[in-house]
């Protein structure tokens, strides 16, 4: 909801939510067995054989981690003060950097063009920060510090998920 124009970004939100639901459904089916994401991946690897990792919660987590990486790189770029000097309240530069790092190599030509066009519907940085503050008026420096603290806590978790995919040879490189 922080990214502005609902019609433009609602498919992204639906995709992230759908991936979370798929992973949650596996967990909910047997919480004792699926205490960790690694437990889920190991069980699916055994269960799906040669179809793994192209199926189930493993595939959902792969796309979820990529989406989360996009968000973290976007927030890191904002936190680092990267911006378009001519338009400092726009976050297009930050979004394009995040896209280049996290998602572009997994998208075909059409999705790449769609994303490039969609950055024009992104909110202003001030509106994004206000949305992250749930509408409260907070100084930009305070919001940036909160983002920084959030990134310090969340980035190692996402890095661990990426490392798990590498160790389990679960990463797929096909384009959507």
C-alpha positions as CSV (number, residue, x, y, z in Angstrom):
1,X,0.0,0.0,0.0
2,X,3.0,2.3,0.4
3,X,3.8,2.2,-3.3
4,X,1.1,4.4,-4.5
5,X,-1.3,3.9,-7.4
6,X,-3.3,0.7,-6.5
7,X,-4.2,-0.2,-10.1
8,X,-0.5,-0.3,-11.0
9,X,0.9,-2.1,-8.0
10,X,-2.0,-4.3,-7.0
11,X,-0.8,-7.3,-9.1
12,X,2.6,-7.0,-7.3
13,X,0.8,-7.0,-3.9
14,X,-1.4,-9.9,-5.0
15,X,1.7,-11.9,-6.1
16,X,3.5,-11.3,-2.8
17,X,0.4,-12.2,-0.8
18,X,-0.2,-15.3,-2.9
19,X,3.3,-16.5,-2.3
20,X,3.0,-15.9,1.5
21,X,-0.3,-17.9,1.5
22,X,1.3,-20.8,-0.3
23,X,4.2,-21.0,2.2
24,X,1.8,-20.5,5.1
25,X,-0.5,-23.3,3.9
26,X,2.4,-25.7,4.0
27,X,3.5,-24.6,7.4
28,X,-0.1,-24.8,8.7
29,X,-0.5,-28.3,7.4
30,X,2.0,-29.6,10.0
31,X,3.6,-26.9,12.2
32,X,5.7,-29.4,14.1
33,X,7.2,-30.8,10.9
34,X,7.7,-27.4,9.2
35,X,9.2,-25.3,12.0
36,X,11.6,-23.6,9.6
37,X,11.6,-22.6,5.9
38,X,14.5,-25.1,5.4
39,X,12.3,-27.9,6.8
40,X,9.7,-27.0,4.1
41,X,12.3,-27.0,1.3
42,X,13.8,-30.3,2.4
43,X,10.4,-32.0,2.7
44,X,9.3,-30.6,-0.7
45,X,12.6,-31.7,-2.3
46,X,12.0,-35.3,-1.1
47,X,8.3,-35.2,-2.0
48,X,8.5,-33.6,-5.5
49,X,11.7,-35.3,-6.7
50,X,12.8,-34.0,-10.2
51,X,10.0,-31.4,-10.3
52,X,11.6,-29.6,-7.3
53,X,12.4,-26.7,-6.9
54,X,9.9,-25.6,-9.6
55,X,6.9,-26.3,-7.4
56,X,5.1,-25.6,-4.2
57,X,6.3,-23.4,-1.3
58,X,9.8,-23.7,-2.6
59,X,8.9,-21.8,-5.8
60,X,6.7,-19.4,-3.8
61,X,9.5,-18.6,-1.4
62,X,11.9,-18.1,-4.3
63,X,9.7,-15.3,-5.8
64,X,8.9,-13.9,-2.4
65,X,12.6,-13.6,-1.5
66,X,13.2,-11.8,-4.8
67,X,10.3,-9.3,-4.1
68,X,11.6,-8.7,-0.6
69,X,15.1,-8.1,-1.9
70,X,13.6,-5.5,-4.3
71,X,12.0,-3.8,-1.3
72,X,15.1,-3.9,0.9
73,X,17.4,-2.5,-1.9
74,X,14.8,0.2,-2.5
75,X,14.7,1.1,1.1
76,X,18.5,0.9,1.4
77,X,18.9,3.2,-1.5
78,X,16.6,5.7,0.0
79,X,18.3,5.3,3.4
80,X,21.7,5.9,1.7
81,X,20.4,9.2,0.3
82,X,20.6,8.2,-3.4
83,X,18.4,10.4,-5.5
84,X,17.8,12.2,-8.7
85,X,19.3,15.6,-8.0
86,X,16.8,17.3,-10.3
87,X,13.8,15.6,-8.7
88,X,14.9,14.8,-5.1
89,X,11.4,13.8,-4.0
90,X,11.0,11.1,-6.6
91,X,12.0,7.5,-5.9
92,X,12.4,6.4,-9.5
93,X,16.2,6.2,-9.2
94,X,15.9,4.0,-6.1
95,X,13.3,1.8,-7.7
96,X,15.3,1.3,-10.8
97,X,18.4,0.4,-8.8
98,X,16.3,-2.1,-6.8
99,X,14.9,-3.6,-10.0
100,X,18.3,-3.9,-11.6
101,X,19.7,-5.7,-8.6
102,X,16.8,-7.9,-7.5
103,X,14.4,-8.7,-10.4
104,X,15.4,-7.6,-13.9
105,X,17.4,-10.7,-14.7
106,X,14.4,-12.9,-13.9
107,X,12.0,-10.9,-16.1
108,X,11.5,-11.1,-19.9
109,X,11.5,-8.1,-22.2
110,X,7.7,-7.4,-21.7
111,X,7.9,-7.3,-17.9
112,X,11.0,-5.2,-18.0
113,X,9.3,-2.6,-20.1
114,X,6.2,-2.8,-17.9
115,X,8.3,-2.1,-14.8
116,X,10.1,0.8,-16.5
117,X,6.8,2.4,-17.3
118,X,5.4,1.7,-13.8
119,X,8.0,3.7,-12.0
120,X,6.2,6.9,-13.1
121,X,3.3,5.8,-10.9
122,X,5.5,5.6,-7.8
123,X,4.7,7.9,-4.9
124,X,6.8,10.8,-3.9
125,X,9.5,9.9,-1.3
126,X,7.7,12.1,1.2
127,X,4.4,10.2,0.6
128,X,6.2,6.9,0.9
129,X,7.8,7.9,4.2
130,X,4.5,9.1,5.5
131,X,2.8,5.9,4.5
132,X,5.6,3.9,6.3
133,X,4.9,6.0,9.4
134,X,1.2,5.1,9.0
135,X,0.2,8.7,8.3
136,X,2.0,10.3,11.2
137,X,4.0,13.4,10.5
138,X,7.6,12.6,11.3
139,X,10.8,14.3,10.2
140,X,12.4,12.7,7.2
141,X,15.6,12.0,9.2
142,X,13.6,10.1,11.8
143,X,11.9,7.9,9.1
144,X,15.3,7.3,7.5
145,X,16.7,6.2,10.8
146,X,13.8,3.8,11.3
147,X,14.4,2.4,7.8
148,X,18.0,1.9,8.7
149,X,17.2,0.0,11.9
150,X,14.7,-2.1,10.0
151,X,17.3,-3.0,7.4
152,X,19.8,-3.9,10.0
153,X,17.4,-6.5,11.4
154,X,15.8,-7.8,8.2
155,X,18.7,-8.0,5.8
156,X,20.5,-10.8,7.6
157,X,17.3,-12.9,7.5
158,X,16.9,-12.4,3.8
159,X,20.6,-13.1,3.2
160,X,20.2,-16.4,5.1
161,X,17.3,-17.4,2.8
162,X,19.4,-16.6,-0.3
163,X,22.2,-18.7,1.2
164,X,19.9,-21.6,1.9
165,X,18.7,-21.6,-1.7
166,X,22.3,-21.6,-2.9
167,X,23.4,-24.4,-0.6
168,X,20.3,-26.5,-1.5
169,X,20.7,-25.7,-5.3
170,X,17.2,-24.4,-5.3
171,X,17.7,-21.2,-7.2
172,X,16.1,-21.0,-10.7
173,X,17.1,-18.6,-13.3
174,X,14.3,-18.8,-15.9
175,X,12.5,-15.6,-16.9
176,X,8.9,-14.8,-16.1
